[in-house]
Amino acid sequence: MAEKHGVNNGKTITLSFVRFKSTNPQPGYPIVYLAGGPGGSGIDAARGKRFPLFMALRKVADVIALDQRGTGASNAIRPCSYKPFPLEEPRTRSTTIAYFKTAEKHCVAAWQKQGIDLAAYNTREIALDLNTLRKALGVKKLNLWGISYGSTVALGALKLIPKHIDRVVLASPVATYQMVRLPERTQAFLERVDALIKASPKYAAVYPDLLGTMKTVLDSLARKPAKVTLKDTPDANPVTLRVGSFAVKGFTKSLLKDPSRLRSLPADYYALAARFQAVWQPSYSSLTEPEVFTGMPLAVRATSCLSPARAKLVERQAKRTLLGNVLNFDTMLVRIRIANVTPLHGDFCKPVNSDVPTLILTGTLDGRTYPAGHAEILQGLSNGNEVVIENAGHDLFMSSPKVTVDIVEFLNHQPVKYSTIQVPPPDFVVPAPSK
């Protein structure tokens, strides 16, 4: 198909997908899985732990595991390597930004020499690919089933090809205009975690003030970075890194996505407060290996929607929250000037208004997308419905068998069975008693 929709310049790309045939003698419209990321592979997802869900949906219709353009088997952009971050440099916000800007400009130039048009890799083009897929399948409509960035693509399709969409399932959704997160929603998430800990006598006794401890640690590291000593081998000369609050915020971001990671957050910060020790302890080899960049995620972030008003709001909120703008660091960083690449704007970047039946799945302990953002999306969906999974995180599909039941029922044009699903809260790490 054409590299850019509506542009006939001879350049083409290939989309790859796996089709699981339905077990239903009268199947509905095909169900297209849209992976998150940006950059995730739908085909890889079907090979992983979500495979039983793919199989369960065959009761409804054919299930399509799609690799979006620039991902998996649909990727013609070669990865780009760049020299590692200098070990002798302090890991601050400014030094990290300088490093990644230089690295990304190097990779953009390399891809342009290969004839790659990064302007063809944005959410609008990816959403329009779904209509090309629909035509190739020879069907009138598609069902869409997406998670995280995949939900962004699905919401984009509701704007561009609404007549060709039957039903939509959005897990941990992000609208086009929400890809730059609001820091106060991350703060509210941390407050929910703190409240969960305080509600448990077991954890409250060990972690009486998580937010206060986090603030103490981050303020201290902002004033005086700590030192971490690493060795390549036991006999090698040690390398000393200076680690400040920015690096620890980045480490914290990696813990927020799901309860399986979140469970160590309080223990890590209380250990940091007692004495900066091997909590953020990267391997020597990981710091000396080249950084590898992939084109599609970079291009999608560089072209993501961001109105001037939202940019100002994010900046204001970042100043009064614990983690500031850390969740947006990747997106904000790559919004650099790339030849022929312009950020998306206009109606595509506005909230969706649709009467297409849509199911939203919300995890209350999702540290990437938040209930308040999902409520915004629902406001524009006249046939929208929400299922709340208490204590589930971002990757919520396999958190309970009831999630599968609801998705199958909804796509089968039946009412969902469970409006609220309860899963166990995180088993927070508690240090062993000292001897």
Beta strands, then each sheet from edge to edge (+ up, - down):
strand 1: 16-20
strand 2: 31-34
strand 3: 63-67
strand 4: 80-82
strand 5: 142-147
strand 6: 165-171
strand 7: 226-230
strand 8: 239-243
strand 9: 291-293
strand 10: 358-363
strand 11: 384-390
strand 12: 420-422
sheet 1: 1+ 3- 2- 5- 6- 10- 11- 12-
sheet 2: 4+ 9-
sheet 3: 7+ 8-
end
